[in-house]
Amino acid sequence: MTVAVKEKSKKAVKEATTIKPKKIPEDFIYEIIEGKIFYRKGFRDVVDKRKEIEEIIGSTGLQSYLVGLVLQFLFKNLEGKKYKMLAIELGNNLGLRNNILYAIVIFDRKSILHKLKEVKYVKTPPLVSIEVDVRTDLENSTEMDYIKKKTDKLLEVGVVKVFWILCQPKLIMVCEKEKDWVLIPFYKSFTVLESIKVNLDQLLREEEKLSEA
C-alpha cells in the first residue's frame, strides 16, 4: 500500500514538472530543402512571446538597400525580351519536400512568364539566384552548412549560377556547377549573365553621389 502511494506521488511530480515542447507553427517555416525544415531567423523569440512575428519577417536596411541596387542595375542591363527578374521572397517548388525562397532571381522569360499568373509557388528553376545573407534560423545547423545545402540543390536542378552577398564580412560567394566556389570582396565585379558584371562597391558609390548632388 505504501509502495503504491509512493509510486503515484512520483508519477504526479513527474507529470507536474514535465514541460511539453511548444509546437512550432507552419508560418515560421522559411524553407524546406531535401526534407530538412529551416525556420525563419528569430522564430524562437516569437514562440517564447518575446517578439511579434512582424518583427522577424522584414529585411535589414542594408539587405534591402543592396537588393534594390542590384535589381535596379539588372533591370537596366538585362531585363527585356530574353530575361525576367523577380524578387521579394519568390517561392520555388523544386520537387517533393523542396520549397525554396529567393532574394533575387533571373529567369528565362519564355519559360516563366505564363506561370507567374498562377497563385502558387512556381516550379521552374531560375537561371541565376542572388541571395543576400542567410535569413534562416541556424539552431541545428551552421551558416556554411545551410549555404552549401541550398546551393547544391539549386545547381543540381539546373540553376547556372548562385551568388551569396554576405553583408557583414562584405564578401560575395560565387558558385557554379563543377567549378570551385570562390569568395570575392565587394570591390571586385562578378559576372551575372552575358558578360554583365555587377560591382557592389561601384553601385554604392554611385548611389552616394546621387544623394550628395
Secondary structure, 3 states (H helix, E strand, C coil): CHHHHHHHHHHHHHHHHCCCCCCCCHHHEEEEECCEEEEECCHHHHHCCCCCCHHHHCCCHHHHHHHHHHHHHHHHHCCCCCEEEEEEEEEEECCCCCEEEEEEEEEEHHHHHHHHHCCCCECCCCCEEEEECCCECCCCCCHHHHHHHHHHHHHHCCCCEEEEEECCCCEEEEEECCCCCEEEECCCCEECCCCCEECHHHHHHHHHHHHHC
